Amino acid sequence: MRKSKFSDSQIMAMIKQNEAGMSVSDLCCEHGMSSAQFYKWRAKFGGI
């Protein structure tokens, strides 16, 4: 299985940026990932 280039703490920081008002498309462009990946991470880490 392929290792993610983002650590769990980086993913949590991105989710918090989104909750603070930054749009998903801006986040994905800034960090170089797809919006689908962000939504998967939010489903996995969102309640933590």
N, C-alpha and C positions, 0 to 999 in steps of 0.2 A: 504494500500500500504506500502511496506517495505521501511524503511529509509536507505539511502546510508551511508556507513561507511566513505565516503570521503566528505569533504565539497567542496563547489564551488571553493574556493581559492586553495585547494589542487589539484583539477582537473585541474584548469588553470595552476598551476605550472608543473604538469605532461605533459600537452600539450606543454608548453614552453620548457621543457627538450627535448621532441621529436623534436621540431622545431630546437633546438640547435644541433641536431645530434645524440641523443641517440636512439637506435633502440626500436621498439615497444615491441619486445620480452624481451629485458632487462628491460624495464620499468615495464612490467607486472610481471615479475619474482620478481623484487625488491619490488613491492607494493602488490603483492598477488591478482591479478585480471586477468581476461581473456582479450585476445586481442580484442574480439568482443565488450566488454564493453568499451575499450579505443576508438575504432572506433566510437561507438555511441556517446561518450562524445565529440570526436573531431568534429563530425557532428553538435552537439548541441552548443558547446562552441567555435568552431574554428574561427568564424568570429568576436568574441568579442574582 
